[in-house]
């Protein structure tokens, strides 16, 4: 056999959008990794990468694997999109570079430091209320409540109608999957939700001095127009609530199932940040997204045609034993450098620093006031095309 011979493709019947996969993805992740560095998913006629090396390689090479055709299963270049593409997630350089530069300036380290005191104040109030309440649903009462307050206040969106932020995130991320039942359920109230989001992103409806209003400064400087600014603010709202909500809930789940590690965090607050990074690896809120090939290419010797969709399983990569020792073990002292829970490359999550700030502050407040986090009922997993988390999480927080 010639050295440069092309490797035949490996086909798989795994369906990453089935209920069985969503509820327990990790056995399927192992099958995908074991099958090869790249596999063909017969159900949806797309390629998939699940090993860490190939996931990193695809995310790092935006020239060969673009985002401009959409980060969901549908190719946005051929119509059918239910919303205008995201100016951050679904563009490529040079447009992406310019958009990200604006958002990066708005979310500068100085800007984030200015938010800390208010975030800490709200965290103290919220934790006091959940401890007093006894048993709560930690999704609505904590994981949603905190970003819905602090992040929405920071962006400066109107108070009335903020419940639409959860529905909007659900639409955005379920919308990355196929037009299945989960997609249809997410879109059930699409007109009302989209109308509110559009209104909330307009300059006249944003709080002066908030992150959203700061985006409009670049309209005044002539760099962008009002419509462009509104879409950038919308990008904040698309990624700033749901993903943080899922991250908080997954962190609570991890500490309820690993009480010894919660004891370690309470004893040493320096472990809060590494604990969050380990959660992002171990129970990645963002499980999958897509890239599209811009030319005929090979992945590990397997030929992939131009304009092919490639499913990138960051959830599987984050538990690849080729990269991580004992990957199915939750270990807050692990060196997590290189995890892809926030993506990687030029399209790595632009809001990851504000998400880290929110969860760090909330976990620190919990560590000060809560000795034990335990389940008060059976957790109910959320069926979702893209995100991994919970529909209900009955919990008790012991003072």
PEUR-V252010 format. One record per helix or strand of 2 or more residues. SS is the DSSP state (~ for helix, > for strand). FROM is the first residue (numbers start at 1). LEN is the number of residues. If there is no record, write none. Layout:
ss-><SS & SS>
from-><FROM & FROM>
len-><LEN & LEN>
This chain:
ss-><> & ~ & ~ & > & > & ~ & > & ~ & ~ & ~ & > & ~ & ~ & ~ & ~ & ~ & ~ & ~ & ~ & ~ & ~ & ~ & > & > & > & > & ~ & ~ & ~ & > & > & > & >>
from-><10 & 19 & 26 & 39 & 46 & 52 & 65 & 76 & 95 & 109 & 135 & 138 & 164 & 181 & 190 & 203 & 211 & 217 & 226 & 242 & 259 & 271 & 288 & 297 & 302 & 309 & 314 & 345 & 352 & 372 & 380 & 390 & 394>
len-><3 & 5 & 10 & 3 & 4 & 9 & 2 & 3 & 12 & 25 & 3 & 18 & 11 & 6 & 11 & 3 & 5 & 4 & 15 & 16 & 9 & 12 & 6 & 3 & 3 & 5 & 4 & 3 & 18 & 4 & 2 & 3 & 5>
